[in-house]
Amino acid sequence: MKPYLISLAVGILVGVIYSLMNVRSPAPPVIAILGLLGMLIGEQLIPVSKQLLTGSSFLAACDKEQATSHVFGHLPGRHAPPKATEKETS
């Protein structure tokens, strides 16, 4: 959750600086966000398509290429798998 808050805070700071300089944002926020989402999805089209051509289902292809985690990152509420303890590794 911390990276999200930092990203929001930096975005607000940049917005304040833009306002003080009387400059408008280079792109309407919704268009910019949709463009970034499109770029992330586009990066996954070829790898997922290759998996689909080998006969994998869509969900299996996305899982194998880790497309969901690439597009959405570590979402709040999702937890990493527990790390192995020293007893388990020896």
C-alpha positions in Angstrom: 0.0 0.0 0.0 2.9 2.3 0.7 4.0 2.6 -3.0 0.5 3.6 -3.9 0.4 6.4 -1.3 3.8 7.6 -2.4 2.7 7.7 -6.0 -0.4 9.6 -5.1 1.6 12.1 -3.0 4.1 12.7 -5.8 1.2 13.1 -8.2 -0.4 15.7 -6.0 3.0 17.5 -5.6 3.4 17.7 -9.3 -0.2 18.9 -9.7 0.6 21.7 -7.2 3.7 22.7 -9.0 1.8 22.8 -12.3 -0.8 25.0 -10.7 1.8 27.4 -9.3 3.4 27.6 -12.7 0.0 28.1 -14.3 0.6 25.1 -16.6 -2.0 22.6 -17.6 -1.4 18.8 -17.5 -0.1 17.6 -20.9 -2.9 15.2 -21.3 -6.4 14.8 -19.7 -5.9 12.4 -16.8 -8.4 9.8 -18.0 -6.9 9.7 -21.5 -3.3 9.4 -20.0 -4.3 6.5 -17.7 -6.1 4.6 -20.5 -3.1 5.1 -22.7 -0.8 3.6 -20.0 -3.3 0.7 -19.5 -3.3 0.1 -23.2 0.5 -0.1 -23.3 0.6 -2.6 -20.5 -2.1 -4.8 -22.1 -0.3 -4.5 -25.5 2.9 -5.7 -24.0 1.1 -9.0 -23.0 -0.7 -9.6 -26.3 2.1 -11.5 -28.1 3.2 -13.7 -25.2 -0.4 -14.6 -24.2 -1.3 -15.2 -27.9 1.7 -17.6 -28.3 0.4 -19.6 -25.3 -3.1 -19.6 -26.8 -1.8 -21.0 -30.1 -0.2 -23.9 -28.1 -3.7 -24.8 -26.9 -3.7 -23.2 -23.5 -6.9 -21.7 -22.2 -7.0 -17.9 -21.9 -6.7 -18.0 -18.1 -3.9 -20.6 -18.2 -2.0 -18.5 -20.8 -2.3 -15.3 -18.6 -1.2 -17.2 -15.6 1.8 -18.8 -17.3 3.0 -15.5 -18.7 2.2 -13.7 -15.4 0.2 -11.2 -17.5 -2.1 -10.2 -14.6 0.7 -9.4 -12.2 2.5 -7.5 -14.9 -0.5 -5.3 -15.8 -1.8 -4.8 -12.3 1.3 -5.1 -10.2 1.0 -6.1 -6.5 -2.5 -5.1 -5.6 -3.4 -4.0 -2.1 -4.7 -7.0 -0.1 -2.7 -9.5 -2.1 0.1 -11.1 -0.1 3.2 -12.8 -1.3 3.4 -16.5 -0.6 5.0 -17.3 2.8 8.8 -17.5 2.7 10.4 -20.8 3.6 11.8 -20.9 7.1 15.3 -22.1 7.9 14.0 -25.4 9.1 12.1 -26.1 5.8 15.2 -25.3 3.7 17.6 -27.5 5.5 
